[in-house]
């Protein structure tokens, strides 16, 4: 750890996720479908990453805004029970409702969301000035695009920075996305995002291109695992097979939590990659992005097995 600085700040929009499961097919225009189950849970990459960090025993605080509407109030109890530090959560009328309809079918999902108000909380500067803050995780490029000074402010405060670009049709093909992310220490796209941002289909080539701009690039590839690119080195680890899959929502954010926790603790890159994969694997066994609390011992067991069976650094 960096002295007494061990607090991770996670910034991003906070959603009320309405998760529909048990669908035989997704609805098309003019159709109505019925789900067997529905859950109402907090969502958004900022919260999900922070919640999983907290379940791993890390200190994590959420930088977000929440509305005063009924949907926002509906997720308040779950927020309080998450273990996430909420002292910088800003309440404002214009911050909601901010719902996401999640439709899960055959392990895959579709989303329909509404953004409300601005993403940046008025508490940002106070959070960055906290003497215990160590790292800032930005859960979506859309938040950085709205507040382009985020990375530089974090750097001035002595924090390291990670960024999950998160797919956004209006922004993912922005030719200046990489430039606007300058200063990010850990870049965390999924496979589709990496291909779009790097402008090539080959995932290894995409990772190497992105690694020219960021010290650490981790490409998440779902059931295929993840790939890490750092300087002239790369590492590819598969995901464990055969486990139950209830809901893949937030699996990438759970991965982020596991990787960030290991990275700021100074663990080797391969171990950080394995712990990220372990967290993503475990997260799909619950409903909603933070529907299951990650057990540190189970994460350690899965990551150890992955490294023993597959771990090696490829030059």
C-alpha positions as CSV (number, residue, x, y, z in Angstrom):
1,X,0.0,0.0,0.0
2,X,1.0,3.6,-0.5
3,X,1.4,4.6,3.2
4,X,-2.0,5.0,4.7
5,X,-3.7,5.6,1.4
6,X,-5.9,2.6,0.7
7,X,-9.2,4.0,-0.4
8,X,-10.5,3.4,-3.9
9,X,-12.9,6.0,-5.4
10,X,-15.3,4.7,-8.0
11,X,-17.1,7.3,-10.2
12,X,-20.0,6.7,-12.6
13,X,-23.8,7.0,-13.0
14,X,-25.9,5.1,-10.5
15,X,-28.9,3.3,-12.0
16,X,-32.0,1.5,-10.8
17,X,-31.7,-1.9,-12.6
18,X,-35.0,-3.7,-13.3
19,X,-33.7,-7.2,-14.1
20,X,-36.1,-9.5,-16.0
21,X,-35.1,-13.1,-16.1
22,X,-36.7,-16.3,-17.5
23,X,-37.4,-14.9,-21.0
24,X,-37.9,-17.4,-23.9
25,X,-37.0,-14.6,-26.3
26,X,-36.4,-10.9,-26.3
27,X,-39.3,-8.7,-27.4
28,X,-39.5,-7.2,-30.8
29,X,-41.4,-4.0,-31.8
30,X,-45.1,-4.7,-31.5
31,X,-44.6,-7.7,-29.2
32,X,-45.1,-8.3,-25.5
33,X,-43.1,-10.9,-23.6
34,X,-43.4,-12.1,-20.0
35,X,-40.5,-12.8,-17.6
36,X,-40.6,-15.4,-14.9
37,X,-38.6,-13.3,-12.5
38,X,-37.8,-9.6,-11.8
39,X,-35.4,-8.0,-9.4
40,X,-34.9,-4.3,-8.6
41,X,-31.2,-3.6,-7.7
42,X,-28.6,-0.8,-7.8
43,X,-26.7,-0.7,-11.1
44,X,-24.0,1.1,-13.0
45,X,-20.4,0.3,-13.3
46,X,-19.3,2.7,-10.6
47,X,-21.4,1.2,-7.9
48,X,-20.9,-2.5,-9.0
49,X,-17.1,-2.1,-9.0
50,X,-17.2,-0.4,-5.6
51,X,-19.6,-3.1,-4.2
52,X,-17.3,-5.9,-5.3
53,X,-14.2,-4.1,-4.0
54,X,-16.0,-3.8,-0.6
55,X,-16.9,-7.5,-0.6
56,X,-13.2,-8.3,-1.2
57,X,-12.4,-6.4,2.0
58,X,-11.2,-3.2,0.2
59,X,-12.2,0.3,1.2
60,X,-14.3,1.7,-1.7
61,X,-16.3,4.9,-2.0
62,X,-18.9,5.7,-4.6
63,X,-18.8,9.1,-6.4
64,X,-22.2,9.5,-8.0
65,X,-25.5,11.3,-7.9
66,X,-28.9,9.8,-6.9
67,X,-32.4,11.2,-7.4
68,X,-35.2,11.7,-5.0
69,X,-37.8,9.9,-7.1
70,X,-39.4,6.5,-6.1
71,X,-37.1,4.4,-8.3
72,X,-34.0,6.1,-6.7
73,X,-35.5,5.5,-3.2
74,X,-36.2,1.9,-4.1
75,X,-32.4,1.1,-4.3
76,X,-31.4,3.1,-1.2
77,X,-31.6,0.1,1.3
78,X,-29.4,-2.0,-1.0
79,X,-26.9,0.8,-1.3
80,X,-26.7,1.1,2.5
81,X,-26.1,-2.7,2.8
82,X,-23.4,-2.9,0.2
83,X,-20.5,-2.0,2.4
84,X,-19.6,0.9,0.0
85,X,-18.6,4.3,1.5
86,X,-21.5,6.6,0.5
87,X,-20.4,9.8,2.1
88,X,-19.8,11.4,-1.3
89,X,-23.1,10.3,-2.8
90,X,-25.0,13.4,-3.9
91,X,-28.8,13.6,-3.7
92,X,-30.4,15.9,-6.2
93,X,-33.9,16.1,-7.9
94,X,-32.4,16.2,-11.4
95,X,-30.4,13.0,-10.8
96,X,-33.3,10.6,-11.4
97,X,-35.1,8.6,-12.3
98,X,-32.3,6.8,-13.9
99,X,-33.5,3.3,-14.7
100,X,-32.0,0.5,-16.7
101,X,-34.2,-2.4,-18.0
102,X,-32.1,-5.5,-18.1
103,X,-33.5,-8.4,-20.1
104,X,-31.6,-11.7,-19.5
105,X,-32.1,-14.6,-21.9
106,X,-29.9,-17.7,-22.3
107,X,-27.1,-16.0,-20.2
108,X,-26.9,-12.9,-22.4
109,X,-28.6,-9.6,-21.8
110,X,-30.0,-6.5,-23.4
111,X,-30.2,-3.1,-21.8
112,X,-32.4,0.0,-22.1
113,X,-31.3,2.9,-20.0
114,X,-32.1,6.6,-19.3
115,X,-29.6,9.1,-18.1
116,X,-30.7,12.0,-15.9
117,X,-28.9,15.2,-15.2
118,X,-25.1,15.4,-15.1
119,X,-22.8,12.6,-14.0
120,X,-20.3,14.6,-12.0
121,X,-21.2,15.0,-8.3
122,X,-20.4,18.2,-6.5
123,X,-18.5,16.1,-4.0
124,X,-15.7,15.2,-6.4
125,X,-13.1,17.6,-5.2
126,X,-13.6,16.7,-1.6
127,X,-13.3,13.0,-2.3
128,X,-10.1,13.5,-4.3
129,X,-8.7,15.6,-1.5
130,X,-9.2,12.8,1.1
131,X,-5.8,11.9,2.5
132,X,-6.6,8.2,2.3
133,X,-7.7,8.1,-1.4
134,X,-5.3,6.0,-3.4
135,X,-7.0,5.2,-6.7
136,X,-9.8,6.6,-8.9
137,X,-11.8,4.1,-11.1
138,X,-13.8,5.7,-13.9
139,X,-16.6,3.3,-14.8
140,X,-17.4,4.7,-18.3
141,X,-15.8,6.9,-20.9
142,X,-19.1,8.9,-21.0
143,X,-18.4,10.2,-17.5
144,X,-14.9,11.2,-18.6
145,X,-16.2,12.8,-21.8
146,X,-18.6,14.9,-19.7
147,X,-15.8,15.8,-17.2
148,X,-12.6,15.7,-19.2
149,X,-10.5,17.0,-16.3
150,X,-11.2,13.9,-14.2
151,X,-7.9,12.1,-14.9
152,X,-5.7,15.3,-14.4
153,X,-7.5,16.1,-11.2
154,X,-6.8,12.6,-9.9
155,X,-3.2,12.8,-10.9
156,X,-2.7,16.2,-9.2
157,X,-4.1,14.5,-6.0
158,X,-1.5,11.7,-6.3
159,X,-4.0,9.0,-7.3
160,X,-3.6,6.3,-9.9
161,X,-6.4,5.9,-12.4
162,X,-8.3,3.1,-14.2
163,X,-10.9,3.5,-16.9
164,X,-13.5,1.0,-18.2
165,X,-14.6,2.7,-21.5
166,X,-18.0,0.9,-21.4
167,X,-19.9,0.7,-24.7
168,X,-21.6,3.8,-25.8
169,X,-22.8,4.0,-29.4
170,X,-22.3,7.8,-29.5
171,X,-18.7,7.6,-28.1
172,X,-17.0,4.3,-28.7
173,X,-15.8,5.2,-32.2
174,X,-14.7,8.7,-31.1
175,X,-11.2,9.0,-32.8
176,X,-10.0,11.1,-29.8
177,X,-11.1,8.6,-27.2
178,X,-7.6,7.4,-26.5
179,X,-6.2,10.9,-26.4
180,X,-8.9,12.1,-24.1
181,X,-8.0,9.2,-21.8
182,X,-4.4,10.3,-21.5
183,X,-2.9,9.6,-18.0
184,X,-5.0,6.5,-17.4
185,X,-2.8,3.8,-15.8
186,X,-5.1,0.8,-16.4
187,X,-7.4,0.6,-19.4
188,X,-10.1,-2.0,-19.1
189,X,-12.1,-2.5,-22.3
190,X,-14.1,-5.7,-23.2
191,X,-13.3,-7.4,-26.5
192,X,-15.9,-5.5,-28.5
193,X,-14.7,-2.1,-27.1
194,X,-11.1,-2.9,-27.7
195,X,-11.7,-3.8,-31.3
196,X,-13.8,-0.7,-31.9
197,X,-11.3,1.7,-30.2
198,X,-8.2,0.1,-31.8
199,X,-9.8,-0.2,-35.2
200,X,-8.9,-3.8,-35.8
201,X,-10.6,-7.2,-35.4
202,X,-7.6,-9.2,-34.1
203,X,-7.8,-9.0,-30.3
204,X,-4.1,-9.4,-29.7
205,X,-3.3,-6.7,-32.2
206,X,-5.9,-4.5,-30.7
207,X,-4.4,-5.0,-27.3
208,X,-0.9,-4.2,-28.5
209,X,-2.1,-1.0,-30.2
210,X,-3.8,0.2,-27.0
211,X,-0.7,-0.7,-24.9
212,X,1.2,1.9,-26.8
213,X,-0.9,4.5,-25.0
214,X,-1.6,3.0,-21.6
215,X,0.8,1.3,-19.1
216,X,-1.5,-1.6,-18.5
217,X,-4.3,-2.8,-20.9
218,X,-6.6,-5.6,-19.9
219,X,-9.1,-6.9,-22.5
220,X,-12.0,-8.8,-21.0
221,X,-13.4,-11.5,-23.3
222,X,-16.3,-13.1,-21.4
223,X,-16.2,-16.9,-21.2
224,X,-12.9,-16.9,-23.1
225,X,-11.2,-15.1,-20.1
226,X,-9.0,-12.0,-20.5
227,X,-5.8,-10.8,-22.0
228,X,-3.2,-8.4,-20.4
229,X,-0.8,-6.2,-22.3
230,X,2.0,-4.4,-20.6
231,X,5.0,-3.0,-22.4
232,X,6.4,-5.9,-24.5
233,X,4.6,-8.6,-22.5
234,X,1.2,-10.2,-22.8
235,X,-0.7,-12.8,-20.9
236,X,-3.8,-14.7,-21.9
237,X,-5.8,-16.6,-19.3
238,X,-9.1,-18.5,-20.0
239,X,-12.1,-18.4,-17.7
240,X,-13.0,-21.5,-15.7
241,X,-15.6,-23.6,-17.4
242,X,-18.7,-25.4,-16.1
243,X,-20.0,-23.1,-13.4
244,X,-23.6,-21.9,-13.2
245,X,-24.5,-18.7,-15.1
246,X,-27.5,-16.8,-13.8
247,X,-26.8,-13.3,-15.0
248,X,-23.8,-11.8,-16.7
249,X,-24.7,-8.3,-15.8
250,X,-21.8,-6.5,-14.3
251,X,-19.3,-9.4,-14.8
252,X,-16.9,-7.0,-16.3
253,X,-17.2,-4.6,-13.4
254,X,-16.6,-7.5,-11.0
255,X,-13.5,-8.3,-13.0
256,X,-12.4,-4.7,-12.7
257,X,-12.7,-4.9,-8.9
258,X,-10.6,-8.0,-8.6
259,X,-7.9,-6.7,-10.9
260,X,-7.7,-3.3,-9.3
261,X,-7.6,-4.7,-5.8
262,X,-4.7,-7.0,-6.8
263,X,-2.9,-4.3,-8.8
264,X,-2.9,-1.6,-6.1
265,X,-1.7,-4.3,-3.6
266,X,1.4,-4.8,-5.8
267,X,0.6,-8.3,-6.9
268,X,2.3,-9.5,-10.2
269,X,0.3,-8.8,-13.4
270,X,-0.5,-12.5,-14.0
271,X,-2.0,-12.8,-10.5
272,X,-4.0,-9.6,-10.9
273,X,-5.4,-11.0,-14.2
274,X,-6.3,-14.3,-12.6
275,X,-8.0,-12.6,-9.7
276,X,-10.0,-10.4,-12.0
277,X,-11.2,-13.5,-14.0
278,X,-12.1,-15.2,-10.7
279,X,-14.2,-12.3,-9.6
280,X,-16.0,-12.1,-13.0
281,X,-16.6,-15.9,-12.9
282,X,-18.2,-15.8,-9.4
283,X,-20.3,-12.7,-10.1
284,X,-22.4,-14.4,-12.8
285,X,-23.7,-16.8,-10.2
286,X,-25.9,-14.0,-8.7
287,X,-28.7,-11.8,-10.1
288,X,-27.8,-8.2,-10.8
289,X,-24.4,-6.6,-11.1
290,X,-23.6,-6.9,-7.4
291,X,-26.0,-9.7,-6.6
292,X,-23.4,-11.9,-5.0
293,X,-20.7,-11.1,-2.5
294,X,-17.3,-12.2,-3.6
295,X,-15.5,-14.4,-1.1
296,X,-11.8,-13.6,-0.9
297,X,-10.8,-17.2,-0.2
298,X,-12.8,-18.5,-3.2
299,X,-11.2,-15.8,-5.5
300,X,-7.8,-16.9,-4.3
301,X,-8.5,-20.6,-5.0
302,X,-9.8,-19.9,-8.5
303,X,-6.9,-17.6,-9.4
304,X,-4.3,-20.0,-8.0
305,X,-5.7,-22.8,-10.2
306,X,-5.8,-20.7,-13.3
307,X,-2.1,-19.7,-12.8
308,X,-1.0,-23.3,-12.1
309,X,-2.8,-24.6,-15.2
310,X,-2.3,-21.8,-17.7
311,X,-0.2,-18.9,-16.4
312,X,2.8,-17.8,-18.3
313,X,4.1,-14.6,-19.7
314,X,4.4,-14.4,-23.5
315,X,7.0,-11.9,-24.8
